[in-house]
């Protein structure tokens, strides 16, 4: 069995939000229980919602979940090889970004993975800081952004520095509030359905109360402006592009 000290940084302490990226709901496909638990704990501390599956057959169904924003895929899985999952997912025109994480470090495997549709290819062992940076980089490419800064009217969000300002005033947010605001700002001008927000923020957690999202939205409005986030009754929420 691989020792976790071969994967530096997995249990190192991190400042809040130090590597928070643009994605919210991450699907981790990894059969190693120790390694998977380490990644799960570290990413959840950074306010990501993470769903973890350990089996290749189960993974093939999970990748089609529309609430998943990014997939971390190991290649050596039981019941189904990771390359097969990657190839079939792209064959179905699945556009969700996929970062391959594997011990297969030969050039042929790396070329094969990228050509099969992986957005990035990481060779184990790697540092958690590098994983988080690659998640941010993949997020920027997927959202057509050149950097980590998003501006919508007087709202400015920097995902790398984890800072938010409104009308030039710095605003302190909780991790969940930051994740929700970022998700909405990336989709400014579009209505985001409640179900989509809840799935991305909380994943497959059945213990989340029905009013949890409303509490988050209320908190953001109180800290920013009650006009910053609009409710579209019967559908969800939006941040208007012409907000001022």
C-alpha positions in Angstrom: 0.0 0.0 0.0 1.3 3.5 -0.8 2.2 5.6 2.2 0.6 9.0 2.4 3.9 10.6 3.3 4.8 10.0 -0.4 2.1 12.7 -1.2 3.6 15.8 0.5 1.2 18.4 1.7 -2.0 16.3 2.0 -2.2 16.8 5.7 -0.4 20.1 6.0 -2.4 23.0 7.5 -3.6 25.7 5.1 -5.0 29.2 5.7 -8.7 29.5 5.0 -9.5 29.8 1.3 -5.8 29.7 0.5 -6.4 27.7 -2.7 -10.1 28.1 -3.3 -10.9 27.8 -7.0 -13.8 28.6 -9.3 -15.4 25.1 -9.1 -17.7 24.2 -6.3 -18.8 20.5 -6.7 -15.9 18.2 -7.4 -16.3 14.5 -8.2 -13.3 12.5 -6.9 -12.8 9.0 -8.5 -10.1 7.3 -6.5 -10.0 3.7 -5.1 -7.2 4.2 -2.6 -9.0 4.8 0.8 -6.2 6.6 2.5 -5.3 8.8 -0.4 -9.0 9.5 -1.2 -9.7 10.5 2.4 -6.7 12.8 2.5 -7.8 14.6 -0.6 -11.4 14.7 0.6 -10.5 16.3 3.9 -8.2 18.8 2.4 -10.5 20.0 -0.3 -13.5 20.2 2.0 -11.5 22.4 4.3 -11.2 24.8 1.4 -15.0 24.9 1.0 -15.3 22.6 -2.0 -18.2 20.2 -2.1 -16.7 16.8 -2.8 -18.4 13.5 -3.9 -16.1 10.5 -3.7 -16.6 7.3 -5.6 -14.2 4.3 -5.5 -15.4 2.0 -8.2 -15.0 2.3 -12.0 -18.6 1.1 -12.7 -20.1 3.5 -10.1 -17.9 6.3 -11.5 -19.3 6.0 -15.0 -22.8 6.9 -13.7 -21.5 9.6 -11.4 -19.7 11.6 -14.2 -23.0 12.3 -15.8 -24.3 14.2 -12.8 -25.0 17.7 -14.1 -24.2 19.2 -10.7 -20.6 18.1 -11.0 -18.3 21.0 -11.9 -15.0 19.2 -12.2 -13.8 15.5 -12.1 -10.6 14.2 -10.5 -10.0 10.8 -12.1 -7.6 8.1 -11.1 -6.8 5.6 -13.9 -6.2 2.4 -11.9 -9.8 1.6 -10.8 -11.5 -1.7 -9.9 -14.1 -3.0 -12.4 -13.4 -0.4 -15.0 -10.2 1.3 -16.2 -10.0 5.1 -15.9 -9.0 5.4 -19.5 -12.3 3.7 -20.5 -14.3 6.2 -18.3 -12.5 9.2 -19.8 -12.9 8.0 -23.4 -16.6 7.1 -23.0 -17.4 10.3 -21.2 -15.9 12.4 -24.0 -17.6 10.2 -26.6 -20.9 11.1 -25.0 -19.8 14.8 -25.4 -19.5 15.3 -21.7 -17.9 18.8 -21.3 -17.2 18.6 -17.5 -13.4 19.3 -17.0 -11.4 16.3 -16.1 -8.0 16.2 -14.3 -6.3 12.8 -14.4 -4.4 11.8 -11.3 -2.3 8.7 -11.7 1.0 7.0 -11.0 1.4 6.2 -14.7 4.2 8.6 -15.5 5.3 7.3 -18.9 5.1 9.6 -21.8 2.8 7.3 -23.8 0.2 7.3 -21.0 0.3 11.1 -20.6 -0.1 11.6 -24.3 -2.9 9.0 -24.4 -4.8 10.7 -21.5 -4.6 14.2 -23.0 -5.6 13.0 -26.4 -8.5 11.1 -24.9 -9.9 14.4 -23.5 -8.3 15.1 -20.1 -7.9 18.8 -19.4 -4.9 18.1 -17.3 -2.7 15.2 -16.3 -1.0 14.9 -12.9 1.5 12.3 -11.9 1.5 11.0 -8.3 3.0 11.9 -6.0 2.0 15.6 -6.1 1.6 18.4 -3.6 -1.9 19.6 -2.7 -0.9 23.2 -3.5 -0.2 22.1 -7.1 -3.5 20.2 -7.3 -5.4 23.3 -6.1 -3.5 25.5 -8.6 -4.4 23.2 -11.5 -8.0 23.2 -10.4 -8.0 27.0 -10.5 -6.3 27.0 -13.9 -8.8 24.5 -15.3 -11.6 26.7 -13.9 -10.3 29.7 -15.7 -10.0 28.0 -19.0 -13.5 26.4 -18.7 -15.0 29.8 -17.9 -13.1 31.7 -20.6 -11.2 33.8 -18.0 -7.6 35.0 -18.4 -7.1 35.5 -14.7 -8.8 35.0 -11.3 -10.6 38.3 -11.2 -14.4 38.6 -11.9 -16.1 42.0 -12.1 -19.9 42.5 -12.3 -20.7 46.1 -11.8 -19.5 47.2 -8.4 -18.9 43.6 -7.4 -15.3 42.4 -7.7 -14.2 38.9 -6.7 -10.6 37.5 -6.8 -10.6 33.7 -6.5 -6.8 33.4 -6.0 -6.6 36.0 -3.2 -10.0 35.1 -2.0 -11.2 38.7 -1.7 -14.5 40.3 -2.4 -15.2 44.0 -2.6 -18.4 45.9 -3.2 -18.3 49.6 -4.3 -14.7 49.6 -3.4 -15.3 48.3 0.1 -13.8 45.0 1.2 -16.4 42.4 2.3 -15.7 39.5 4.6 -17.6 36.4 3.7 -17.8 32.9 5.1 -16.5 30.1 2.9 -20.0 29.0 1.8 -21.0 32.6 1.0 -17.8 33.1 -1.0 -18.5 29.9 -3.0 -22.1 30.8 -3.7 -21.2 34.4 -4.8 -18.5 33.1 -7.1 -20.9 30.6 -8.7 -23.4 33.3 -9.4 -20.9 35.8 -10.6 -19.5 33.4 -13.1 -23.0 33.1 -14.5 -24.0 36.7 -14.2 -27.0 37.6 -16.3 -28.3 34.1 -16.2 -30.9 32.6 -13.9 -29.4 29.7 -11.9 -31.9 27.2 -10.6 -32.2 26.4 -6.9 -31.6 22.7 -7.6 -28.4 23.5 -9.4 -27.1 25.7 -6.7 -28.0 23.2 -3.9 -26.3 20.3 -5.8 -23.2 22.3 -6.5 -22.9 23.7 -2.9 -23.8 20.6 -1.0 -23.3 17.7 -3.4 -25.1 14.5 -2.4 -25.5 15.5 1.3 -29.0 14.6 2.3 -28.7 16.2 5.7 -28.8 19.8 4.4 -31.9 21.6 5.4 -34.4 23.0 2.8 -33.7 26.6 3.9 -29.9 26.4 3.9 -29.6 28.1 0.5 -32.0 30.9 1.5 -29.9 31.6 4.6 -26.8 31.9 2.5 -28.5 34.3 0.0 -29.8 36.4 2.9 -26.4 36.6 4.4 -24.9 37.8 1.1 -27.6 40.4 0.6 -27.0 41.7 4.1 -23.3 42.1 3.5 -23.4 43.4 0.0 -26.8 44.9 -1.0 -30.3 43.6 -1.1 -30.3 44.3 -4.8 -27.1 42.4 -5.5 -28.9 39.1 -5.9 -32.3 38.9 -7.5 -34.8 36.2 -6.8 -36.6 34.7 -9.8 -39.6 33.1 -8.2 -40.2 29.5 -9.1 -36.7 29.2 -10.6 -33.8 30.5 -8.6 -31.4 33.4 -8.4 -29.4 35.7 -10.6 -26.9 38.5 -10.4 -27.9 41.1 -13.0 -25.2 42.3 -15.4 -26.4 45.9 -15.2 -26.3 45.9 -11.4 -25.2 49.2 -10.0 
